[in-house]
Amino acid sequence: MIFIVVKYQVKDGKRDEFLVATREFTEATRAEPGNKWFEWSLSVEDPNEVVLVEAFEDDAAAAHVNSEHFAKGLEAMRPWLTATPKIISRTIEGQDWDRMGELQVD
């Protein structure tokens, strides 16, 4: 599976507008074959940081990056950003989230 985390630095006080601007991109990506998840999170330490956690089946990420909605989604984000996003993209073993071994809740 391809596991991706992206950190976006948005303009001061514009986090909600950024999330609205990415809604169409989010919905289109979630509907793609091979998309496992595409989840936005908000930093608890930086009110202007938005984090995206996404995963694709190994052969699906290229189609995502080459899709029309990908290019359109990046352009929808651009006006709201103050810096180039930071990304980690790795191919990892597994097909879904695993249970945490160090903290079990029964």
C-alpha positions in Angstrom: 0.0 0.0 0.0 1.1 3.6 -0.6 0.8 5.7 2.6 1.0 9.4 2.3 0.9 12.3 4.9 0.9 15.9 3.7 1.1 19.0 5.9 -0.4 22.2 4.5 0.3 25.6 6.0 -2.8 27.8 5.3 -3.2 31.5 5.6 -4.0 32.9 9.0 -7.6 32.3 9.9 -8.5 30.6 6.6 -8.5 27.0 7.6 -12.2 26.5 7.2 -12.1 28.2 3.7 -9.3 25.9 2.7 -11.3 22.8 3.7 -14.3 24.1 1.7 -12.1 24.7 -1.3 -10.8 21.1 -1.1 -14.2 19.4 -0.7 -14.7 18.5 -4.4 -11.1 17.2 -4.6 -11.7 15.1 -1.5 -14.9 13.6 -2.7 -13.5 12.7 -6.1 -10.4 11.1 -4.6 -12.4 9.1 -2.1 -14.4 7.7 -5.1 -11.3 6.6 -7.0 -10.8 2.9 -7.4 -7.9 1.9 -5.1 -8.3 4.7 -2.7 -8.2 3.3 0.9 -8.7 6.5 2.8 -8.4 10.3 2.4 -8.7 12.0 5.8 -8.1 15.6 6.8 -7.0 16.5 10.3 -6.4 19.7 12.1 -3.2 20.4 14.1 -3.8 20.9 17.9 -0.7 23.0 18.1 -0.8 25.2 15.0 -4.3 26.6 14.0 -3.0 27.1 10.5 -1.8 23.6 9.8 -4.0 21.0 8.1 -2.8 17.5 7.8 -3.9 15.0 5.1 -3.5 11.2 5.7 -4.2 9.1 2.6 -3.6 5.6 1.3 -3.9 3.8 -2.0 -3.5 0.3 -3.3 0.0 0.1 -4.8 -1.1 0.5 -8.4 -3.7 3.2 -7.8 -1.6 6.2 -6.7 -0.3 7.0 -10.3 -3.8 7.2 -11.6 -4.7 9.6 -8.7 -1.8 11.9 -9.5 -2.6 11.9 -13.2 -6.4 12.5 -12.7 -8.1 15.7 -13.8 -9.4 16.3 -10.3 -5.9 16.1 -8.9 -4.7 19.0 -10.9 -7.9 20.9 -10.3 -7.6 20.2 -6.6 -4.1 21.5 -6.3 -5.1 24.7 -8.0 -8.1 25.0 -5.6 -5.6 24.8 -2.7 -3.0 27.2 -3.9 -4.7 30.5 -3.0 -5.1 29.4 0.6 -1.5 28.3 1.2 1.5 30.2 2.6 4.2 27.6 1.8 4.8 24.5 -0.3 3.2 21.5 1.5 5.5 19.0 3.2 5.0 15.3 2.3 5.9 11.8 3.2 5.0 9.2 0.7 6.1 5.6 1.2 5.2 2.1 0.0 4.5 0.0 3.1 3.4 -3.5 3.9 -0.2 -4.1 4.9 -3.5 -3.2 3.5 -5.2 -1.3 6.3 -4.7 0.1 9.8 -3.3 -2.4 12.4 -4.2 -2.5 16.1 -1.7 -0.9 18.3 0.2 -3.5 20.3 1.4 -1.2 23.1 -2.1 0.0 24.1 -4.9 -2.5 24.1 -8.4 -1.5 25.1 -10.9 -4.3 25.4 
